[in-house]
Structure formats: C-alpha cells, structure tokens
Amino acid sequence: MTAGATGTVLRVRDLAVGVRDTDLVLVDAFDIARGERVGLIGESGSGKSLTALAVMGLLDEGLQVSGSVRLAGVDHDLVGADDRRMARVRGRHVAMVFQEPMTALNPTMRVGDQVAETMLLHGSRGSRSAARSAAVDLLRQVHIPDPEQAARAYPHQLSGGQRQRVVIAIALANDPALLVCDEPTTALDVTVQAQVLDVLVSGAAARGAALLFITHDLAVVATVCQRVLVMYGGHVVEAGTVQDVFTRPRHPYTAGLLAASDLDAVDDRGRLRTIAGTVPAAGHFPDGCVFRNRCPNAQDDCAVAPPWTGPHQASGYACHHPVPAVAEVGRG
C-alpha cells in the first residue's frame, strides 16, 4: 500500500482471527486516514480488542490470522510478519495505549528510563543522555507535574492518571502515524478521564497521528472521535460520522446501544432500556446476520448475511431491515 500517497494510515481488508476453522473476528474492511480519530464501539465480546491486537501483531499464540493489514510507512503486510519485523513497526509506526497502565509499565524501571528506552530502541535519539532529556520533555508535554522528579520515580509512586500519561508519552515518543487506544481511560475517575483524553487528543493532533479509539463508552466517542465503527460478532455492522450514526442509526444494534446509554430513556415498565439476550461466546454467533438472534427486526431472510448498504466502507450499514432513516435515537 502506498498509504502515505493516498492519505490512508491504516488499511484493513478481510481480516479474520480464529482458532482452527472457527472465525472469532471477521472484519470485511475499514480504513483510517492520516490524522483521523475513529471510534470502534460495541459490547464486550464483540471483537474490538481482538481487532486491535491483530493490527498490533499481539495476539495470543494459537490464534490464526489471515487477510491484510497495511500501515503507512511500512513496506510489508502486518499479517504474517514475524516478531523481528513487528518489533521495528510497533512503537515507531504504530503504538498502543492500554487500559491498565500498571500492566503496560515495567514496575522495576524508573519512568524516565522507560520513556527513553522506546526512543533508543528505534534510534530516534542519538544518545542515552539525549533520550533521557527528551523523555523529561515528553512528560512535560503530557502535563505531568514536576516532570524531572517524575522521570526519577517508579510507576507505583505515581497516581493512576499520571501513569496513564506516562503510557501516552511512551506511545508518542517516536511520532507514530497511528495510535491504537484500547479503553485507555476506563480505570480512571471522570475528572481525570477528561484530562487524560485531552492529553491524548492534543498529543496526537500535534504530530498528525491518527487515533483508533476502542471503547464501550459512547460519551467518550462523542467527545473524542470524528467517525465511528460499530462492531458486533466480529463484523463492522455500521459506520459513519459520529453525528450521523449517533443521531440517525440505521442498524438495530447501533440503535440498541444508543438507547441503552440514554439514562433518561425507559421502557413501558419504567426500566432502563437494554438489548435483549447476551453476546454469544466466540465462534457461536448465528449464521447470516450475526445479530439476528437478538434483533427486534429479525425476519426469515436474516439467515442470509446482509450486504453493505452505503456509498463506501466508511459510511453505511449491513442490515436487511434497518431502522427507518427518519428515526433519531438519543445517546445520553
């Protein structure tokens, strides 16, 4: 892929992750443009994190991956790349911000050394002293108080919000083209969450980096993202701008997610709205439309997989019986 020439940072096609002959995730296609902020939403078990780990080449041993994942600045497909090749890609061209910073940081290394290490590994700073100086500057950029002292601290000596800022600093250290963020603020309280999101978005914007933001929190997507992909059963079932999808959802699953997130919306018995049933275990989704066993609009023809309806993969939905276009669902 000549991604840089087209403005595309990430190009995913026919991505399948599975165990033996059972597909756990099957993503038809999606692209992310340079500097774009894209949310990937869905319930737990929908395949969001598996998609992210497949992009990063971090899937557990035993999981099989096929299809194509191309990244700007990288001259080979990430699917099938060996560990040595992926080590040169991760941290340099694409970086990941994980949910829990204590598992992402080395508890036995000082914070500044961990930030400097990723720059030294990829040769973006000429010497160890230059990397350490740059690490302090990065800690300042992500708004950690007294960055010189923080650089000498160990992770357990910092607060949860500060640790997550350190993880963001490490992710930004080599100016990657893409940041993959997997529920990066879930463990934080609301005030700290807002601060960390601001650091993440401003840090990416300053570098022209794209964001793939994986979350179940629709309010965060509305705050951070420009475009959204809705995933269920390992499939992207709807895509579009945040404004369009959140105010005029077409797929019944999207409409259900939005209704369930609206704390002012109740059913006929005065209870908060929910989506009927539960997400099936991996490999046990129904044939045809993966949502049909929970869908209020399901009919006999849903036993056949629905085609994508829309002008392109960045906008549209996959459903035989969509929500009427005039409907609007509040997102709470």
N, C-alpha and C positions, 0 to 999 in steps of 0.2 A: 504494500500500500504506500502510495506517495501522500501520506496523511498531511504532511505539512503544506503541500501544494494545494490541497483541497480545503484546508482549514479544519479537517477532521482529526481529532486527537485519538479517539478510540473507535474502532470499528469491529463489532461483534456479529458473526454470521454462523447460524446453525450450531450454536454451542450446546453440546449435550454432556451432561455429567451423570454417570451411573455406576452401578455395581453389576458386573457381568452384562446381562441383556436387559436390565431394568434401568430406564432413564429416571433420574431423580429431578433433574433440571433440563429443560429443553427450550432454549431461547432462540427464536427464529432470527431476529436481527435488531440491533439498535446501534446508533452512532452517537458520539458526543463531540461537539465542536470545540475548538480552541476557546478557552475562557468561559465556556458554558457551565451553568450549575444545574445538574439534573438530579431529581429525587427518584429513588426506587422504593416503592412502598408496597405493603401487603402484610398479612398476618404472619405470625411466627410459623415456620414450616412451609412458607410459600416459595422459598428458593432464593431469597435475596442475598443472604450471606454466602451461600454456595456459589452464586454467580460472581460475587466479589472475589472470593478465594480462588475461583477458576481463572479470573482475569489476572490475579496476582501470582498464579502458579503456586499456591499454598495449600492445596487440597490434601487431605489425609491420604496416606498410602492405601492402595486398594481401590480408590475411586478412579474410574476411567473417563478421560476427557476426549471429545472429538469436536470438529468444527474449526472455526477460525477466530482468533483474537489478534488484531493488528493495532499497533501503537505507534504514534508519530515519533520519528527519530530512531526507530528500531527496524533493522533491515530483515528481520525474520518473524515468522508467526510465533506467538507466545505459546500456542497449543503445541505440545510435543517438544518444547525447548527443554534442554537438560538443565540441571541445577547450576552449572557454571555460567551458562548463558543468562539464566534468570537472575542470578546474583548481580550481574552487570546492569540489568534492567531495573530491578527493584531498588528504590532509593535514589536512582538517577533520573529515570524517565517517568516512573510511576511510584507513588508512595502511599502507604496506608495509615490511617488514623483509626486505632482500635477503640472498642467500647471501654475497656478497663485498663487504664494506664499502668497500674501496678504489675500487670502481666506483660505489658509491652516494654517496660523499662527493666534494666538489669539492677537488682537491689544492691549488688556489691560494687557498683561503679558510681563515681561522682557524676552528677547531672551534666556538668560541662564537658566531661570526657565522653559521655555518650553522644552528645550533640556533635562534638568534634570528630568522633570516630566515623560517622557516616560520611563526612566530607573527606576524610583521609582515605577511606575505602574507595571512593570514586575519583580521587585526585583533583577535587575542586579547590583545594587549598594547597599551597606549595610546601608547607612545613607544619609540624605539630603545633608550634607556637602560634602560627598564623591561624590554624584551625581553632585553637582554643580562644583566641581573640574574637574570631568570627562567631564562635558559639555564644560568647557573652553578648555580642551584638544581637544575635538571633533571640536570645532570651529577653533582651530589652524590647525587641520588635513585637514579641507576643505578650508584652505588658506584664512580665514577672517583676515584682518589686525587688530592688537591690539585686540586679542580675549577677553582679560579681560574686556576691555571697551565695546566691542560689546555685551558681556554677560549681561551687565547692561542696554543696550539700549532696546527701544521698536521697533517693526518691522518698523514703519513708519520713524524711524531715520536712517535706513539702505537703501542702494541702492537696485534696483531690483535684480541685480546679487548676492549681499550679502544675501538678503532674501532667494533666491533660495538655496544658500549654507547652510543656516540655516535649511531649509526643508530637504536637503540631510543629514545634521548632525543628525537631529531627526530620519530620516529613518535608518541611520547606527548605531544608539545608542545601540541597543541590538543585533547587529551582526546577522540580519535575513539571512535566506538561500536564499530568493528571494526578489528582488526589482522590483516593478511594476512602470514604469515611463510613465506617460500619457502626452505627448507633453511638457516635462519639460523645454524646452528652447525656446518655440515659442515666448514668450513675451520679449525676450532679443535681444539686437543687436548682430551682427555676432561675434564681438571680444569677448564679454562677454559670448556668447553662447559656443564658443570653450573652454573657461576657465572652465565653469561650466561642460561641458561634460567630460573634463579631470578629474575634481574632482570626478564626479560621477563614471566613469570607474575605476579610481585608487582606490577609496574608496571601491568599490565592490570587486575588484580584491584582495585587501589586506585582505579581510575577506572571500574570496572564495564564495562570493554571486553570484547568477545568476541574470541576468537582462532581464526583458521583457519590451522592449522599443517600445512604441506606438507612431507613428508619421506619418505625410504625407510627411515629408521631406526626400527624398531618399538619399540626400547627407549626412545627419546625420546618416542614417542607414549604408551607406558605410563606414563611419568613425568609428562608434561605434560597429557594430554588426558582428557576425560571421555567423549567419544564419538568414533567413528571412521567414516570413509567409505573404502571400498576401491574404487579405480578401476582399470579395465583397458580399453584400447581406447577411451578417452574416455567410458566408461559407469561409473556407480557400480553395482558388482555386489553389494555387501553393505554394510550399515550397522547400527550398534547401539552400545551402550555398549562401552567398551574391554574391560571384564571379560567381557561376553558374547561378543564377536567373537573375542577372543584366547584364550578357553578353550573355546569351543564354536563354531568356524567352521562355516558351512553351505555356502559357495561353495568349490568345489575350488581356485580361485585363491587365496583367502584362506588355506586350509589349506596350500597350497604355499608361500606367503610365510612363514608361521609356521614350517613345518618347515625351510625354508632358513635361517631366522635362528637356529635352535637348534644351537649348536656341539657339543652332546652327542649329536645325532641323526645316525646314519649309515645308509647303505643296506646291502644284503646284502654288498657288496664292501668295506665299511669306509670309504666315501667320504661326504663331507658331502652332504646331500640338495639337489637342485636341481629347478627346474621345467623340464621338457623343452622344447627349442626356444628361440626368441628372440622378443622383441616385434616384430611386423611393422612395417614402415615406415608412417608416417601415410598413411591412405587405402587401406591394403592388408589390413585386418582382414577375416576371413571374414564372410559374411552369417549371419544368425541370431545365435547366441551368439558374441560376439567372441572368446571363449577356446577355442572348440571344437577348433581345430587343435592345441592344446597340452594339452588336458584329458584326464586319465586316465579320466574318467567319460563321455566323449562318446559319443552314440549318434545314430541317424539323425534323431530328432526335434529335435536341437540345431541343425539347419539352419533352424529357426524360432526367432525371438527369444523367449526365455523371459519370462513375466510376472513382475512383482514379487510376491513372497510375503512377507507381513508385515502387521502392523496399520496401518502408515503408512510414509511415506518415511524416517522417522528410524530405523526398525528393520525389517530383513528382508533378502532376497537375491533375485537374479534367476538362477535355475538350474532346469533340468528334472530334473537328477539330483544333488541336493545331497549333501554329506557327511552321514551319519546324525547325528541330533541328539545321540546319546549319546557321540559321539566327542569327545575332547579332544586338542588339539594344543598342545605346549609352545611358548612364544615365546622361549625362550633368554634 
